Amino acid sequence: MDDAEPFQIRPMVLADCDRVSEIRVLGWRFAYRGLMPQSFLDALSAKEDAERRRERFAQGDGSVVNLVAQRGAEIVGWAALGPYRDGEVRTGEAELYAIYLDPRHLNTGVGRALMQEALRRCAALDHDRVYLWVVRGNARARRFYERAGFRADGAEEPYEVDGMLVPEIRYVRELTR
């Protein structure tokens, strides 16, 4: 791995689903170790995730934007954004659903570039703000989001993972066009 090699941010294509799912599973296992049951993290399957991802990607209506970061021939990061979800209802605001890197590529500028492009796209779609949810105990991610201009807005919501409640905090960032 050569972190000095340039990378590009581009729209995800169907052929990227396997690698994006690998990155998602690696990212979960890295970011949520100690924050979620290890048995749950160990049971994550990139193959199953890729199957679901291909189905959703093929059936997508264009409202969700998937981006990948590619360094040379290797995809090293992924981000997904779209309309903010208030329960099952999509609103007029934007949400960053996910941003994950292959852990070997942390602190290389790839995450910042993915974030900048995601925010640029949200603003280009005329959104005034973008939201995201982050696991309360994920200090690394929270620092990353705060450096990108996000702030916790006081909303919290737990979700259940294998019988364990995992608290999430909502972050928001105002956008300028």
N, C-alpha and C positions, 0 to 999 in steps of 0.2 A: 504494500500500500504506500503510495506516494502522495502525501497530503499537499505537496507543492503543485501537483498536477491540477490543471484547471478543471472546473466542473461547470455544468450547465443545469438550469432549471427548465423543465419542459412539461407539457401536459402528459399525463400518464396515458398509455395505450394498453389494449387488452393483453398484449404479450408481456407486459410488466407485472401482471397480477401475482405470479409465483414469487418473484423477488420482493415485491411490496409486502406480501404476506409474511415472508421470512423476516423482513425488517420489523414488521409490526410485532411478531412473536418475540424476536430478540429484544425489541424495545420494551415490551411488557415485562419480560423476565428480568431485564436490567433495572428498569425504573421502579417496579413495584415489589421487588424483593424486600420482604419484611413488612410490606404494607397490605399484602393480600396473602391468603393461604398459599403456601408453597406448592401444595398438591394441585391447586388450580393452575398455577403458572406452569408447573411441569407437564400438565395435561394439554396445554395449548398445542394445537396442531397447525403448522403452516400450510399443510396440504388441504385440510378442511377449510381453513380461512380463505385460501386461494379459490377453492370451489365456490364459496359464497360470494367472494369478491368478483369473480368472473360473471356470475349470475346478475349481481347488482349492477355491475358495469355495463353489461349488455342491455339491461332493462332501463338504464338511467334516462332521465328526461332532460339532462343537461343542466339541472339546477345545482348539482354537486360538482365541484371542480376538484379533480385530483391532479396533483403535481408531483413530479419526481425530480430528485437531484441525481445527476449522473456524472461520475468522474471516470473519464476514459470510457470503457465499455461497461462499467459496473454501476448499477443503481445503488446509491448509498443513503438515500433519504426519501421520505414521502410525506405529503401534507394533503389534507382534504378539508374543503370548506364549502359552505352553502348557506341556505336560509337558516336563521336561528330557530331551534325547535323549543317550543314551550309545551312540554308534554309531547303529544303527537301532532300538535298544530305548528305549522311553519309560519313565521312572522316575516315582516319586512326587513328585519335586521339580519346581520350576517353572523355566522358562527364558524370558528375554526374547530372542526370536529376532531382532527388528529394531526399531529406532527411528530414523526419518529425518524430517528437516524439509526443506522447500523452503529452500535456502540463503539466500534473501532474508529468511527469518524466524528465523535464528539470533539468539540473545541477546535474544529478545523475551519469554521466559517460557513459550513454547509447549512446548518440549522438557521443561522441568521439570514442567509440568502433565501432559503425556503420561506421563512417568516416574512421577509420584505416583499417577496413576490405574492404571497397569499394576501397580505394587507393591500398591496397595489391593486390586486384583482377585486377585492371587496370594495375598495373605493371606486374603481372603474365601473362597478355595478350599481353605483349611486347609494351605497349603504353609508349611514352616518356613524355607525359604530359596529364593532365586532365583539362577540362574546366567545368565551371558551370555558370549559370546566376542567379543573385540575384536582387530582387527589391531594387532600390537605397535607399529608405527610411527604409529598414529593417535593422536597426543598429545592433540588436541582432544577426541576421544571419551573417552579414558582419564580426562582431567581431569573431564569431565562425569559419568562414572560414579562416580569417586571422590567428587565432591561429593555424589552421591546415596547415598553410604554403601557402595558396592561396594569390594572389595579383591581384588587378584590373589591367587589361592590356590596358585600354583606350577605349575598344569597349563598345558602349551603343546602346540600341535598345528599343524603347517603344512598348508596345502592348496595345491594346484597351480592356477595361473592362467596359461594359455598358456605352459606350460613353466617358469614362475617359481614357486618356493616362497614362499608368503606366510605368515609365522608369526602365529598367533593365540594370545592369552593368555586364560585363563578367569578371570573375575571372579565373586565370590559376595557375596551380602548376606543376612544373617539377617533374618527377618521377625518382626514382633510383631503379634499379633491384638488 
